[in-house]
């Protein structure tokens, strides 16, 4: 039960309002307000997915010299309005070398793994960065540096 200390109410107000009526009025105003605030805080802490993190990368080389990147992404997809929507392979200077678009949320499949094939890595580039993006926060989650072999 919610208790209001009527002694903390200024006496000039309390003198003009019946104390029982004041107690009821304060309870009707404060309890719903506190309940709403608590509900907002709980939903904010639980329901907001963070940024998309790259948590694993494997590479393989095809006969034509291109690479396949098998990337594992972790993101608390919430549905069509907030999900991991792509990952990219970046050169050391930040240039995007390849992109894998993820066309739907993976709500019940976390983390999830997808591949990107036939990625051309320029000669002399020993490593690349793999990063993921989500539809709300964009980039900013965990990235991984990956060696590309004997380039």
N, C-alpha and C positions, 0 to 999 in steps of 0.2 A: 504494500500500500504506500502511496505517496503522501508524505507529511510536509505541511507548510508551517513554519514557525511564524505565527502571527505577531509575535513580539518584534520581529524585524521590520514589520510594515510601519511606516511613519504613523504616529498617533493621530494626526489630523485626518488622515485617510480612514484609518480604522474607526475613528469616532463617528464617521458619517455612513459607514457601511456595516451592516450586520456581520459579525465575525464568521458565522456559519456560511453566509452567502459569499463572503470574501474567500473563504477556504474553497468553496465549490468552484468559484470563478477562476481562481488561480490554478486549481487542479485541472480544470478543463482547458486552460491555456498552456500550461507547462508540460503536462504529461504527453499530449499529442506531439508537441514540438520536440521534446526529448526523444520520443519514440521515432519520429521521422529522422532526426539527426543520427541516431544510432543505426537505423536501417540504411541510410545513405553511406555511412562510414563502413559498415559491414559489406555492402554490395560493392563499394569502391575497392575495398581490399581484396575481395574474392573474385569479382567479375571482370577485372580489367586485365587483359592479356598484355604481357610485356612485348619487347622487341623479339624478332626472330633470330635465333642463334644457330650457327653452323656448329654441329657437335661431332661431325665425322666426315672425312673425305677419303675416298680411295680413287686411284687413277689406274688406267690401263692404256697401253699404246696399241693402236690398230696397225695393220700392215702398211697402210698408206702414210704412217707417221703421225696421224692425228691422235689426240687423247680423248678418252672417255673419263668423265668425272662422275663418280657415284657419291652423291652428297646427302648427308643426313641432317635434317633441320628439326629443331625443337621450337615450338611456338604453341601457346595455349589458344589455338583457333577457337573462336566463339561462334562462327557461322559466316555467312556471306558478307556481313558488314565489317568483319575483322578477322583476317587470316593471313598466313604467310603466302605471298602471291608470286614470289620469284626468288631465284638465286643467280648470282653472277660470278664470272671468272674475270679477275682484274689483273692487268699488268702492273709491275712495280710503280709505274708513274700514274696509276689510277685509271688508265684507259680500259674500257670494257671490251674484253676479248670475246665473250660469249654470254648469253642469257638463257636461262630455262624459266619460262613462264609457267606458273602453277595456277591452273584455271579454276580450281575449286578448293574449299576448305577441307581440312583433314581433322575434323573435330574428334573423332573416335580413334585416330591413328597417330599417336605421338610417342616418340619422335617418328618421322616418316622419312623414307629414303627414295630419291629419284635420281635418274641418270641424265647426263647431257653428253651426247656423242659428237664425234667429228670436230673437236675443238682444235683449231690451229694455233700453236704456240710459236711465236717468232723465234728464229734461230738465235741462240745466245741468251735466252731468258731462262735462268735456272729455277725460278720460283714464281708462283702467282698467289693471289689472295682470293679466297672464296668467301663471299658474303651473302646474306639473305635479307629479304625485305618483307615487311608486312604492310597491309593495306591502310593501316592507321598511322603507325609510327614511322614508316619508311625504313631507312637503314639505321643501324646503330647497335645492333646486337653483336654477339660474339662472332668474330671472323676467324678464319684459319689460313695460315701460310702453308703452301704445298709445293714441294720440290717437283719439278717437271721432268726430271731424268737428265740425260746427257745432251741438253741443248746448249 
